[in-house]
Amino acid sequence: MMSLLLKIIPLDLAATLSPGLIALTVILLGTGFHSKLKVLALLLGNILTGLIIVALGFYVGTSLPQGVQQNSVEAVINILLGLFFIYFAFKTVCREEKIDLLSQEQSSTNFIKWLILGFLVSITNFDAVFLLFTATKEVGNEKLEIIAKVLLSTMNLLFFILPVSLPFILYLIFPNFAKNFLEKFNSFLVRYSKYIIFILFLIFAVYFIVRGLKFFV
């Protein structure tokens, strides 16, 4: 269990570094025009995305042979995951966060519209989606009781939705503190998160590629 946690927690933590989602949530909460309702819809769309990715990752993980010894299929999947991590590492460090088009829709209070938008923003947040999928695949592939797997998969999901859920909860409980803190925190993320993710992704890439190559050498 401990070795599994050491594998998935870094993936989960990296998935929370989504400055675009945090910024959009902070912007919406600051509008004062049905702000909580819009963020709730955004969160539900975020959760829907997470549930789909968790189910997919869990299915792939449980479909692979379980145990210490990997076969050629799992080895190839691990190498491909490593290559995808390299791709996303360089893609992340070269991109800029964009929320302008989303923030222009602030005046809309249509719940379904914001739920769909939350789903679309989350499903196209490819870095976090890929991290959630990988973490849940690791859970599904581990030899554990089904209850333990469900709990760990739920933990993965909770980390995935943290960029929306945490600002929302803080605003509900400590509105004044949350406004100042989250604006400063998001400013830090916009400036530095891509470099943090770049380093983490390269570390994950080395881990999965080495893990896969062990089968062939």
N, C-alpha and C positions, 0 to 999 in steps of 0.2 A: 504493500500500500504506500509506504513512504517513498519508494523509488518512483511510483506512478505520480504521486503528488509533486515530486521534484521535476517531473517532466511536464505536467500540465499547468502548474501554477505560473511559471514564466510565460507560457503561451496565453493564459488567461489575462495576466497583467498587461501584456503587450496589446491584447485586444481592446483594452480600455482606453488606449491612447488614440482617441478619435476626436481631434479638436474641432472638426467640422460639425459633428453632432452636438458636442458640448456647446459650441458657439450658437448654433441654431436654437438649442434649448434655452440658453441664457437670454438670447434675443427675444424669444417668444414670451418668456416669463416676465420680461421687462416691459412688454407692450401694455399691460394692464387692461386689455380688451379681450375678455374671455381667455386669458392667457393659460390658466390652469387646465381648462377644457381642451385647448389645442395641444398642450404638452401631453396630457393624458392620452389623446388620440395618437400622437407621435410615438409615445411609449408603447402602446398596444401594437402599432405597426412594427416597431422595433422587436417586440417580443415574438410576434408572428414570424418574422424573419429568423430569429434565433431558434425557435421551435423547429422550423423546417431544416435548418442547417444541423441542429443537434440530431434530429431523426436520421438525416442522411449520413452524418459522421458515425453515429452509433451503428447503423446498418452495415456500413463498410467495415467498421472495426470488428463487429461480431461475425462477419462473413469470412474474415481472414483466419487462418489457423492460429490458435492461441497457444501460448507457451513461450519458452525462451528461444527455441529453435525456430527461425523464420524459414520459409520456403522461397523459391525463386520469385513467385508472384509478389509476396510481401516485400522482398528485397528490392524489386523493381519499383514498387510503389513508394518505398522509403527514398530511393534515389530520385524519383520524380518529385516527391515532396521537397527534397533538398534543392532541386533545380528551381522549383516554383518559389521557394523562399529567396533564392538568389535574385530571381526575376522581380519579385515584389520589393526586395530590399532596394534595388536600383530604381525601380519605378517610384517608390515612396520618396526617396531622397531627391528626385528630380521634379516632383510635382508641387503645386501650390494648392492649399485648401481654398475651395470656392463655396461661398454660401450666399452670394448676392442674389442669385435667382430664387433661392428659397426664401430669403428674408423679404423679398418683394411681395410675397404672398401673405404677409402678416395679418392683413386686415380681414382675411377670410376666416369665418368661424364654423365652416362646414366640417362636422366631426368626421364623417366618412372620408372626406377629401384629405384631412390631415392624417388619418389612419393609413390611407393609401400612400401618402407622401412619406410617412414614417417607414413604411415597408420598402418603398423604392430607394430612399436614402440609405437605409440599412443594408439592403441586398446588394447595392452597388458600392458599399464600403468594403471593397474586396479584401483589404488587408485583414480587417477584423473577422470577416466571414471565413477566410482561409484559416486563420488562427483558431477560431471556434471549431471548425470542421476537424482540424488536425488534433486538437485537444480531445474532442469527443471520440474520434477514431481510436486514440490511445486508450481511452476508458473502455470502449467497446471491445478492444482486443485483449484486455487484461483478464486473467482468471480470477473473477470476483463474483460474489453473490449478486443477483440482479438488483436487489435493494441498494447495495453499495454503488453499483453502476449508475442507477437512476439518480442517487444523491450527488454523485460526482458530476454527472451530466447536467444536473440542475445547477450546480455550482458554476460550471462553465457558462451556462446561460445567464446566470446572475451577473457574472463579470462582463459578458457581452453587452448587456443592457445598462450597465453602470453609467456610461456617458450621458444617458437621458434620465435614468431613474435617480441617481444620486443628486444632481442639481434640483430635480423635482422635489425630492424628499427634503432637502435642505431648505428650499424656498418655502415649503409648507411649515417647517418647524422654526427655522431661523431666517426669516426673509431679509432682514437688513444685513446680517452677517453674510448670508449666501450671495447676495448681489455683489458686494465688494470682493469677497474671496474668489468667487467663480470667475469674475471678469479678469482678475489678475492671473488666476490659474490658467484660464484659457489662453491668455496672452502669452504665457510661458510655453504652453503646448504648441501654439501656432508657430512659435519661433524655434523650438528645439525638438519637438516630438519626432519629426521625420528622421533626425539624426540618431535618436535613441532607438527608434524602430529599425533603422538601417543596421545598426550594430547587432541588435537582438536577432534580426532575420538572418544575418550572416552566421551567427552562432548556431541558430536552429538548422541552417542549411548544412553546416559542417557536421552537426550531430546526425542528421538523417542520411546524408550521403555516406558517411563513414559506417553507419549502422547497416545500410544496404549493401555496401561493398564488401562487408565482412563475409557475406554469404558466398561471394565469388572468389575470394582470395584465401 
